[in-house]
């Protein structure tokens, strides 16, 4: 009976010693490192895009096109006369407007509305011209194939002898469908562009190194 008691006691001591810490186990840090990455600032994203742009005719500017605190990056090709606009989406560069071909691209600050100006037959009252208005967003890349929200076209009127009559005809359109002037003006007001000031996208455009300096200082 005594031998059985001693054997049981010895087995219990061995079991306890096997479970006891030795002091050599790896320790869990109090603040384990996280696998999350720090989001890039828009300055970082735009600086990379500007740096990687190899077009020697490219000019750059920052504009506030939509109603948030992050400016958009406008890239103007002064040779092809095209405009592209970028923003930051999910921490990466997103193209909001791709190579829009127009005489001049303007915008209405913080409305999301862009305006393309075009002219033909010399432009002015004795030729033809027009404006097309588009709304940009973060889920679609605008191209020249998109139908404008609103647009109008003006064409001078000439007589049978090809002499300018001093008059012209303006036609109005909504989503590609012809409409009357009153309806057009009402729609323009609803978009917030009826009496708003337009800004020229390339008005304060900078060359590559100038834009990189601006981004580093912003």
C-alpha positions, 0 to 999 in steps of 0.5 A: 500500500505504501509503495502504491502511495509513493508511486502516485505521488512521484507521478504527480510531481513529474506531471507538474514539473512538465507543465511548469514554465522554464523561462525560455518560452517565446514572449508575446509582445505587448504591442504586436505589429499590425499588418495594416498599411498606412494610406498614402496621401493624395500628394504621394499618389499624385507625385508618383503619377507626375514622376512617371509621366514621360510626356514632355508636353504635359502640364499639371494643375490641382483643381477642386472639381467635386465637393470634397477636400481632396483636389483633383489632378488635371493633366493637359497635353499641350500638343494633342490639346487633350485633358485628363483628370485624376483623383485618389480612390481606394488609395490609388490613382483613378482616372475620372476623365480620359483624354478629352479633346476640346478647345478649352476645358472648364469646370464649376468648382465643387459641383462635379461639372465639366464643360467642353468648348468647341468651335468650327467654321472659324467660330464666333458669330460668323461661324459655329461653336458650342458647349457640352456639360458633363458630370464626373464621378468616382465610378466612371471614366468620362470620355468623348464618347459619353453623351453630355448632360446638356449641350448647345450648338450655335451656327451662323446663318448665311444667305443664298450668296453665302453672305452672313446674315448677321443672325445665327441659330442656337439649338439646345439638347438634354442627354442628346435629345433636342429641347427648348431654351426654357427647359435647357435653362431650367436644367442648367439651374438645377445643375448649379451652373446657370449663374456660376463662375467657370474656371479654366482647368489649365489656367494655372498649369505647371510643368513637371518639376514645378508640380512636384515641388508644389505637391511636396510643399502642400 
